[in-house]
Amino acid sequence: MKYTSYLSLLLKTRGMPHFTEDQYRTAMNVLSLENRIDGIARARRLIPFNKDSGKLDLLIYKEERKLTEITGNSPVEHFWEQLFNQ
């Protein structure tokens, strides 16, 4: 949840930026994916040796790939600064 935490910090210090539609969509996709990954990871920790735990690992992997596609695996600060300054 590193992107979400950093955005929260930015919003507290700078206030709400004026996003374009594309910037808003990108930001919401990043926040949504991070929350989905976190939720699946929590469920995975509850069933560590279940036969279906591998399916959760696959879901986490797929969601992390989507997140990487959006962020380009950029450092958190760089990603948000780049998004804000588009």
N, C-alpha and C positions, 0 to 999 in steps of 0.2 A: 504494500500500500504506500510505496514511497512517492509516487506521483500525486496521489490523493493527499497525503500528509503535507507535501510541499505546497500544493495549491492552496490548502487550507491556511497555511502560514502566510502565503502571499496575499490572500484575500483579507486576512486580519491586518496586515501591515499597509497594503496599498488600497484596499477597498475593491469593489466589484469593477472589473474592466468592462469596456464596451466591446463585446464580441460581435464579429460578423456571424452570419449563419453558419459558415463553414468552420470557423474557430469554435463556436459553441458546440457544433456536432462532434468535432474532434475531441474537445475537452470532455464532453459527456460520454463518449465512447471509451476514453481512457479510464474515467472514473467507474463506469459500469463494468468494464473488464476486470479492473483491479478488485472490485467488490465481489464479482463472480468467482475469481480465482481464490480469494480469501474464504468465501463461503464453502467452496468445494474442498479446499485444504482443511478447513475445520471439520467437515464431515469425514474426510479421509482419516484424520487423527482419531476420530471416534471408533472407527472400524479398522484397526491396523492390520489384522490378519484374516479378514473376511475374503471370501473368494471373489467378491466384486470390487475389492479395493483397487485392483489394477485398472478397472474401468474409470475410476475417479482420477487415477494418475494420468490416464490418457486425456481425460477432459481438461485437467490442469494444463497439460502440455499444449493442447490445442488452443486454449484461451491465452496462454502465455505467448504463443506464436502470433496470435492476432494482435496482442498488445505490442509485441516487438515490431510488427508491420507498421503500426501507427506511429510509435515513438522512434523507430529506427535505432532502438537500443541506446539512445542519447542519454547523457547524464541528465538527471532530473531538472537541474537549474537551466541547463541549455535548452531542453525541450520546451519548458514553459516560457522562457524569454523569447525563444523563436516564435512560439505560437502567439504570444501577446504582441509581438512587433511585426506581424505579417501585414 
